[in-house]
Amino acid sequence: MKIVFIFFIFYSLSFASDKFGIIDKVYISEDFKTYKLAKYKDYKNKKVEQFSIKVELNKNKISEKTYYLSIVSDYDNLISTNIKYIKNPHQMLIKLDEKTPDNLFFFYKYENPKRAGFRLKAISEFEYKYLLPIEGIIYGLAYGIIFCAALYYFIIYLSMKKRCFLFYSTMQLFVLLSLFGFMLVSFKPYPSVFAQTVIDIFENLSFIFTGLFAKEILNIKKTYPSALFIIKLFLFINFIDIGIILVLNYSLLYEYMPFYISFLIPTLLGVISILKGDKKAIVYTLGWAFMLSFIFMAEKNLISISGIYTIHFVAPMESLIFSFALAFTLKSFVQEKNEKEKLLIHKNKLASMGEMINNIAHQWRQPLMHLSFINMNLQMASYDEKLSKEYLAEKIEESNKQLEFMSSTIDSFRDFYKPQKEKENFFLSNAVNQAVEIMSVLLNKENIEIEVEVKKDKEICAYANEYSQVVLNLITNAKDVLVQRKIEKPKIKITIDSYSNKSFTTVCDNAGGINKAHIEKIFEPYFTTKESGSGIGLYMSKTIINSHFKGELKVENKKEGACFTIEV
């Protein structure tokens, strides 16, 4: 946003600004008699008791159109002038026409010596009639748009964790601070050293984050690695310039380098990205090209309105263009996230199916062995010719019992894993016991004790199977870590409690807890400490509780091991 800096420096280093050719020369006198050409450097640090300003006008220009002079000075110390003026809250306005004298005089006297406070600029009739009366609205709209863009995309960053949104939000924040500082300085006859230093630093920081935003949004590191050096060099010299500002109190970099270069760099990088097939870069490149055009025209005095109005029109327009572009980026991120979610759900279903088959296999192993023994008994009885009707009926009844058990096992697993389209009322204890029953055979095989304590049950309206699947996943994880660490007397304890209108189901083990380095990442997709783990079980469990139950799945280490709590 160095367009702010252009006008700020221009006004600071001169007594007069005129893009219309109305002001020929400006003179200054300390004795009200002898005048010399007014130069900023002569009066930058000099203090005077009195001074007079003489303004020579080009009357040929005034005869063609109507113009006005805007003068910012120490109004209370103005003792006389040879021209009528209108006093606004922060400036004097003088209409220029054929009756205006060729030379304007302004006489000032101070009680105590101080710096000569006087600055004037020529403005058009259009600006006087249509912009000056509503400048408060112009400033307010500009600041509101930029602030909303900064705040909105900072909130998006907190949700998406994508750095491009953070860089854009921070860039807009420093643009806003720069604009606000420039507006305040425009009300003063001259900027203080502190104000100039602070505004220059804000502007450099806005450009630093402009470079970071361009690097991130155009994915320079991947699409055009050779251009990464240009961005890094640009950032480096801006950081160096901040150091110079702290020493010299003004920017050395932008005193020698044209300001439009700072927007030419991301514009060219955007064009290269488009040529390399990145269609998303089109809108961003248009945004930078828009800023580049206005900065270039401002430097060349091709814009007829004052710089302060120009920047307050251009900056919010730039915010809107980039916000529009970021909306497309956000949409692509959401689509990408949805695709990943679908893939994770698919993988989770496959993992659940594998768990189901594994559990069914363990549940069926004993009845299949029993059926094998029945067949052997029948075969032996047939060989010994002792196969009586009574014995055959007995064995058939035994077989039917085993088959019924296997069939009920299939029904239990089918009901457990089938998707529910509608919510239903269920007690938490029933959902937990269903998961425990599914895991009972595997837990018995590993000699793992499981205890369910119901302190205060609660009935909720939700998806019972999904709740059971989350509990099942927590039991499975606890079982795996107990086996992996070869814990003596392994135990899993499940506690159900309700208070403060909330329910809490806690699944704890005595496996020693989760590594502190891993506990913050435990719910991230694809993160796992198991050799053959998929890393999606806990992520999907947390997603289910957050999305379908509007609750929380938390973890903490306790004395004996890890405790997962489902809060609904």
Helices and strands as residue ranges (DSSP letters): H 2-12, E 16-17, E 23-29, E 36-37, G 40-42, E 48-57, H 59-64, E 67-73, G 75-77, E 78-81, E 86-87, E 92-96, E 103-114, E 118-124, H 125-126, I 127-131, G 132-134, H 135-160, H 163-185, H 193-217, H 220-223, G 225-227, H 228-248, H 253-256, H 261-275, H 281-299, H 307-383, H 389-417, E 424-427, H 428-445, E 449-454, E 459-462, H 464-484, E 491-499, E 502-509, H 516-519, H 537-548, E 552-557, E 562-567
